[in-house]
Amino acid sequence: MTTPSRAEPGDGGRAFKRPSHPIEYATVLLLERDGAVHAVRTFDNAHAPTERHEHRYIGAEKQEPIVTHGPINDAMHAVEVKLRRGWRDIVRSWESTR
């Protein structure tokens, strides 16, 4: 079972985590513009439990991921910190590609 969640109401983010082991997760920064919802950045460990992918988007096109390795909990925490501190810069960067 996949559990969607929101860190804060109206924050534009979604996190999905499969509670079984090994843990699988995806976090997506979403933005509503011009009446449509756009994925701006995604983070996941889709290929291996300790492999973290960060995908940027140029417009609607998903780019090749930045890949790092490490413990799942560290990766999930790093994503949360990055989005809480830097979401405005991530959105500005994405908007400049539209």
Buried (B, 14 or more C-beta within 10 A) or exposed (E): EEEEEEEEEEEBBBBBBEEEEEBBBBBBBBBEEEEEEBBBBBBBBEEEBBBBBBBBBEEEEEEEBEEEEEEBEEBBEBBBEBBEEBBEEBBEBBEEEE
